[in-house]
Amino acid sequence: MRFSFALVLLIPIFGISQINDQNIRIKALKKGLIGKELVFGKWNEKGKTETHLTYLGTVKTNQGKTYKILNSIWIWGLSHRATNRILIFNANNQYLGNYYVTLNIDLPTKLKNRILIFQNTDSNCSKNVASKISLKNGLPKEFFRECKDGYGDIYAFDGIN
């Protein structure tokens, strides 16, 4: 009984958080400031969160689909954790899904000519290596982001294509 009561009390909190995330994402998309990081909220140890959104631009595929790409860094929790995602929206700013990436330094640095560019900024990775992911034929189900000497990470799309 206590568990059910606590769950009923928490559902509105989660709902507000999700609505707020959607609202700030739409604000960032509507501003359309390519490469400009927008910060919403202010993290603190008392439970406040902070979200950094960077709009990378729009891609029109060879099949005529339009995607809007947004980097997201959500900072939360007592230990200042971050959840990093590449968010994908359609031409009408409807959320389609995301690529979850491990670290914020693994997010793409820019979008140019329908290619997502990931420049290595981590000191452990080769600065001469930049992963380039073509979006000309749509969103890849997964892609490899190289760090150094053929090593790196594979990231998968979670959503509808």
Secondary structure by P-SEA (a helix, b strand, c coil): caaaaaaaaaaaaaaaaaaaaaaaaaaaaaaccccbbbbcbbbcccbbbbbbbbbcbbbbcccbbbbbbbbbbbbbcccbbbbbbbbbbcccccccbbbbbcccccccccccccbbbbbcccccccccbbbbbbcccccccbbbbbccccbbbbbbbcccc
